[in-house]
Amino acid sequence: MSLGGQQVWDVAVIGGGAAGMMAAGRAAEGGARVILLEKNPGLGKKLLITGGGRCNVTNAEFDTKTLLSKYGDAGKYLSSPFAAWSSKDAIGFFESRGMPTKIENEKRAFPVSDTAQSVHNVLTSYMKEGGVTVHTKSPVSGFIREGNSIVSAKLKDGTLIDARSFILATGGKSRPETGSTGDGFVWLQELGHTVSSATAALVPISVHDAWVKRAAGVSLKDAKITLFQYEKKVKSVRGKVLITHEGLSGPAILNASREIGEFLQYGDLVIDLDLFPDLGYEKVNTRLQEIFNENATKMLKNSLKGFLQPVLIPVVLQLALIDAQKTCNAVSRDERVRLMKLVKHVPLSVKGLLGLDKAIITSGGVSLDEVDTRYMQSRLISNLYLVGDVLDVNRPSGGYSLQLCWTTGRIAGESAYTAGT
């Protein structure tokens, strides 16, 4: 007997994150009787912290071919679902439900409210409109299978949830404190699916340099990162960088983290951080000379506030071996040149990647060869649908992860209610 006194649900969704809520709402919108099972006390725990709490809801790249290219090899599998429901559709969905959006750098879309709670509210209202039955604190322990289909989801307390169709939306292994502990991968392997091991995909890096602790929280809107190994340049990226207590994060770092991890397998890695990628040596030098002339009798540490972020000033001066108490007219030519070179080449020694607990997303999951992505349906289990981070899809930061959730959740919800009813 299933929860709520109904013998058989049309659709049972396991996992109440972004993809699960979208799938449940869509299935219910089509008229299906839907139950959503979530092991946490509340829904969307990871969603509420995404994008630093602002929620980068999607990427406003409306050319589907270009959008799919961001998903690498998985793009060829995702052409059908993304043609059916694109990022433009996702923005339209949220805006039609009273959540206006805004587009920022690199086409990143955010709620105008700048809070993930707005996204959460839309999804919970969507499910409520369709009459989705939500059960939190309901951890699933596995499935009961008959032939090539599932008949029940089994809760840890022994309760059986019977349904005609099941949607698995348990996520990957990133941020396990939010409930993403990889449970779904175990069940899928038990069902015969091929699941590649989850590894940190978009993850901050740690460095050996102690000064980052003093500069933690500094956000560099446009910086250039050049990676060197054995004194040879191996990669260069540019974009937003965030200095953390342990090292570096931000889109530029996250999107390069996979390659950084690969390089580290072959030896030490050094970062060259350019704080002024649009300015050459000559322009930086000219700007410093202007600052020193305008503030000749002022202390150096008080004269660079329009040039560097205040928190960075003592750090940079220390790295350049310049006394911060000096007046500008006492700075020697050699010291000025050292400062000029340093802001173009701040050195950092990479310690490693942070773990799954700090990863924005994980790579790994079910092979897309085993999923009919037209319907997000398992090719092995006839009434099982797979969405979001349980799929083996690599993607950069910038709204692409949530768009994967919206599209796969939407398609799975629609397919499941059609089959389940």
Stockholm file with secondary structure:
# STOCKHOLM 1.0

chainA/1-421         MSLGGQQVWDVAVIGGGAAGMMAAGRAAEGGARVILLEKNPGLGKKLLITGGGRCNVTNAEFDTKTLLSKYGDAGKYLSSPFAAWSSKDAIGFFESRGMPTKIENEKRAFPVSDTAQSVHNVLTSYMKEGGVTVHTKSPVSGFIREGNSIVSAKLKDGTLIDARSFILATGGKSRPETGSTGDGFVWLQELGHTVSSATAALVPISVHDAWVKRAAGVSLKDAKITLFQYEKKVKSVRGKVLITHEGLSGPAILNASREIGEFLQYGDLVIDLDLFPDLGYEKVNTRLQEIFNENATKMLKNSLKGFLQPVLIPVVLQLALIDAQKTCNAVSRDERVRLMKLVKHVPLSVKGLLGLDKAIITSGGVSLDEVDTRYMQSRLISNLYLVGDVLDVNRPSGGYSLQLCWTTGRIAGESAYTAGT
#=GR chainA/1-421 SS CCGGGCSCEEEEEECCSHHHHHHHHHHHHTTCCEEEECSSSSSCTTGGGGGGGTCCCEECCCCHHHHHHTTGGGGGTSHHHHHHSCHHHHHHHHHHTTCCEEECGGGEEEETTCCHHHHHHHHHHHHHHHTCEEECSCCEEEEEEETTEEEEEEETTSCEEEEEEEEECCCCSSSGGGTCSSHHHHHHHHTTCCEEEEEEEECCEEESCGGGGTTTTCEEEEEEEEEEETTEEEEEEEEEEEECSSEEESHHHHHHHHHHHHHHTTSCCEEEEESCTTCCHHHHHHHHHHHHHHTTTSBHHHHCTTTSCTTHHHHHHHHTTCCTTSBGGGCCHHHHHHHHHHHHCEEEEEEEECCTTTCSEEEEEECGGGEETTTTEESSSTTEEECGGGBCCCCCSSSHHHHHHHHHHHHHHHHHHHHHC
#=GC SS_cons         CCGGGCSCEEEEEECCSHHHHHHHHHHHHTTCCEEEECSSSSSCTTGGGGGGGTCCCEECCCCHHHHHHTTGGGGGTSHHHHHHSCHHHHHHHHHHTTCCEEECGGGEEEETTCCHHHHHHHHHHHHHHHTCEEECSCCEEEEEEETTEEEEEEETTSCEEEEEEEEECCCCSSSGGGTCSSHHHHHHHHTTCCEEEEEEEECCEEESCGGGGTTTTCEEEEEEEEEEETTEEEEEEEEEEEECSSEEESHHHHHHHHHHHHHHTTSCCEEEEESCTTCCHHHHHHHHHHHHHHTTTSBHHHHCTTTSCTTHHHHHHHHTTCCTTSBGGGCCHHHHHHHHHHHHCEEEEEEEECCTTTCSEEEEEECGGGEETTTTEESSSTTEEECGGGBCCCCCSSSHHHHHHHHHHHHHHHHHHHHHC
//
